[in-house]
């Protein structure tokens, strides 16, 4: 039973490394670009912090989280 859960965890880590992390890199980069482009509007409307959290902080936090998590 132990080796099955270890194999499952290894599979999750491999999937995260090969698919999840590259996707999160793209999400972080595109989010930063979108955040920068929307900055004039979000500053005027007072929504800058929400935009930063949604488009930059959330993908970044997921990117730097432990593999397989």
URSUL-V494234 format. One record per pair of residues at least 12 apart in sequence whose C-alpha atoms are under 10 Angstrom apart, sorted by the first residue. I is the first residue (numbers start at 0). GAP is how many residues later the second one is. D is the distance in Angstrom with one decimal. If there is no record, write none. Layout:
i=I gap=GAP d=D
i=I gap=GAP d=D
This chain:
i=8 gap=58 d=9.9
i=8 gap=59 d=7.1
i=8 gap=60 d=9.6
i=9 gap=57 d=9.8
i=9 gap=58 d=8.0
i=10 gap=57 d=8.5
i=11 gap=55 d=8.3
i=11 gap=56 d=5.2
i=11 gap=57 d=8.3
i=12 gap=53 d=9.2
i=12 gap=54 d=5.5
i=12 gap=55 d=4.2
i=12 gap=56 d=7.9
i=13 gap=53 d=8.5
i=13 gap=54 d=7.7
i=14 gap=52 d=9.3
i=14 gap=53 d=7.8
i=15 gap=47 d=10.0
i=15 gap=50 d=9.7
i=15 gap=51 d=6.4
i=15 gap=52 d=5.7
i=15 gap=53 d=8.3
i=16 gap=50 d=7.0
i=16 gap=51 d=8.0
i=19 gap=42 d=9.5
i=19 gap=43 d=8.5
i=19 gap=47 d=9.2
i=19 gap=48 d=9.1
i=20 gap=41 d=8.7
i=20 gap=42 d=6.2
i=20 gap=43 d=9.0
i=20 gap=44 d=9.9
i=20 gap=46 d=8.7
i=21 gap=41 d=9.0
i=22 gap=36 d=9.6
i=22 gap=40 d=9.1
i=23 gap=34 d=9.9
i=23 gap=35 d=6.1
i=23 gap=36 d=7.6
i=23 gap=37 d=9.6
i=23 gap=38 d=7.3
i=23 gap=39 d=5.7
i=23 gap=40 d=9.5
i=24 gap=34 d=8.0
i=24 gap=35 d=8.1
i=24 gap=37 d=9.7
i=24 gap=38 d=7.0
i=25 gap=33 d=9.2
i=26 gap=28 d=8.1
i=26 gap=29 d=8.4
i=26 gap=31 d=9.7
i=26 gap=32 d=6.3
i=26 gap=33 d=8.6
i=26 gap=36 d=9.4
i=27 gap=27 d=7.1
i=27 gap=28 d=5.8
i=27 gap=29 d=8.2
i=27 gap=30 d=8.4
i=27 gap=31 d=5.3
i=27 gap=32 d=6.0
i=27 gap=33 d=9.5
i=27 gap=34 d=9.5
i=27 gap=35 d=8.2
i=28 gap=26 d=9.1
i=28 gap=27 d=8.1
i=28 gap=30 d=9.1
i=28 gap=31 d=9.3
i=29 gap=25 d=8.1
i=29 gap=26 d=8.8
i=30 gap=20 d=9.2
i=30 gap=21 d=8.6
i=30 gap=22 d=9.9
i=30 gap=23 d=8.1
i=30 gap=24 d=4.4
i=30 gap=25 d=5.5
i=30 gap=26 d=9.1
i=30 gap=27 d=9.5
i=30 gap=28 d=7.9
i=30 gap=29 d=9.6
i=31 gap=19 d=9.8
i=31 gap=20 d=8.1
i=31 gap=22 d=10.0
i=31 gap=23 d=6.3
i=31 gap=24 d=5.5
i=31 gap=25 d=9.2
i=31 gap=27 d=9.7
i=31 gap=28 d=9.9
i=32 gap=22 d=8.8
i=32 gap=23 d=9.1
i=33 gap=17 d=9.1
i=33 gap=18 d=9.7
i=33 gap=21 d=7.3
i=33 gap=22 d=9.1
i=34 gap=13 d=8.5
i=34 gap=16 d=6.4
i=34 gap=17 d=6.4
i=34 gap=18 d=9.6
i=34 gap=19 d=8.9
i=34 gap=20 d=6.2
i=34 gap=21 d=7.3
i=35 gap=15 d=9.6
i=35 gap=16 d=9.1
i=35 gap=19 d=9.7
i=35 gap=20 d=9.9
i=37 gap=13 d=8.3
i=37 gap=14 d=9.9
i=38 gap=12 d=8.4
i=38 gap=13 d=9.1
